[in-house]
Amino acid sequence: MVDRIELQKIINQIVDIEETKSKSKDEPKRDEAVRVELSKLAKERVTLDYEDINKRVERIREALSSGKYEVSPEKIVQGIERYLSSK
């Protein structure tokens, strides 16, 4: 089972790869260092509520162990599309 945190890491890697591809096509290569600072709002959005995630993971584990959990590939694809379109 892939939990939400692992899925988030996978999606972030995909987004990073896609951004790197588009940057390398659009921009000439530079040897300059860039410094980026996140705003307070951005930092808050990055912070995950692990308690909520743990509760959801536990509910899914219980459903899996009882045989009542149904995987919806359509919902997974919709979630990934929604995430990627927000970037």
Buried (B, 14 or more C-beta within 10 A) or exposed (E): EEEBEEBEEEBEEBBEEEEEEEEEEEEEEEEEEEEEEEEEEEEEEEEEEEEEBEEEBEEBEEEEEEEEEEEEEEEEEEEBEEBEEEE
